[in-house]
Amino acid sequence: MEEYGMYIDGKWVPSVEGGVFETKNPTNGEVLATFPAGTKEDVLRAIDAAEKAFPAWKKVPPPRRGEILLRAAQIMRQRKEELGTLISKEMGKVLSEGKGEVQEGIDFFEYIAGEGRRLLGETTPSELPNKFCMTVRQPVGVAGCITPWNFPISIPCWKLGAALISGDTIVFKPASITPLCAAKLVEILIEAGVPAGVINFVTGSGSVVGREIAENPRVRVVSFTGGVPTGIDIYSRAAKLLKPVHLELGGKNPQIVMDDANIDLAVDGVLFGAFGTAGQRCTATSRLIIHKNVYDEVMDKLLARVKAMKMGNPTDPKIDIGPVSSDDQEKKILEYIQIGLNEGAKLICGGKKVTGGEFDKGYFIEPTIFEAVQGMRITKEEIFGPVLAVMKANDFEDAVRQANDVDYGLSSSIYTKNINLAFRAIDELEAGITYINAPTIGAEIQLPFGGIKNTGNGGREAGTTAIEEFTEIKTVFIDYSDKLQKAQIDR
């Protein structure tokens, strides 16, 4: 078992009060490491360090900052197997997905490093002669980055990479379920050359560490990925300071299967979308909406595939689905399964905790499918587990109506060979992401990621928009007329 400190001002240090907590393997309960239970005083130490480091880091040319991120990507590539295995051990996703997540972090660091040679502003004509107008991007200052447990390396890469290339310094709080993955990432950034104080790593509870990050006026921007209630709490606390907050929250993502779809392909998609990462993705396919003409065919093929899935230790390459992440997560999912039964949804398969032998010490839940009616809680609320609600649609319009009948709007999918319906879906589905003939999961780092409605507050991570939350735009006017010129004055 490893014992970690917090990383503040270039040193690994204990908490001021000395408290610790454990991170465990959800497969078997093994304690992987201990971490400090951070306090308000620890966060203040981290903010002090970030403030002190900011002036010098801001002056490092952005291409040089990009070189550090490229070195970090190279180190991650060398340690991909090790990091992927660690994700499987600490979070519970299967090994192929763990290594895929590491690759996503590598890809994003390589992508965002190139932004160091852009950080684009714009030029535009002035309404006056001999006057030049442009915008430049400048770093915000100290950024608070609060990340979730379901993508313990790639989402921190999204946030930390964008903040670092922008010239911000960072106070980073990872989820308490997966701090070891986050600590390994911090070690890689240190090895790559991030200076002392530029990144500060504080572990502990959201109610203590996260609250201070949200409420402290010296943290100039907060980037949070997690659940809606926590996002609302952070947003409301930061709003008192007029502090920008970027929120990436939940999803209740639909996959529509039309009667002209490639059925086998659609089944492949929902199988991966609903049960990949044991359903613990904000983009997971939690609703399947099937045209009535192909409903029975889709369900027969889907059930056959689900029953053939192998559960077990996620580090075994032969395993299709691993445990959910924690005892609390397991309880929540089982409660939602009971809610579905109480509402009258028809349980088609699964629905139980897996026990016996190797499963007794872990948090394993069977892949679960309900036949449901849109409007039930299991079709409206985010469960974040291997639970799929299936509905029947009369036609395209009915399918889209059901798809949009939720408070979330992150990802969406439709399987059809009809180009007209595909483009109508792009226009009519209420989501920040729409896939045509692909599952609701599978974001690529060169494209903006985010959603609408209760999924967030409109910003986007990754892609060309990645730096927007971590920079501010300064508008510049250069008058070389050698006389006073008055813009917008009646001539």
Order of alpha helices (4+ residues) and beta strands (2+ residues): beta-beta-beta-beta-beta-alpha-alpha-alpha-alpha-beta-beta-beta-alpha-beta-alpha-beta-alpha-beta-alpha-beta-beta-alpha-beta-alpha-alpha-beta-beta-alpha-beta-alpha-beta-beta-alpha-beta-beta-beta
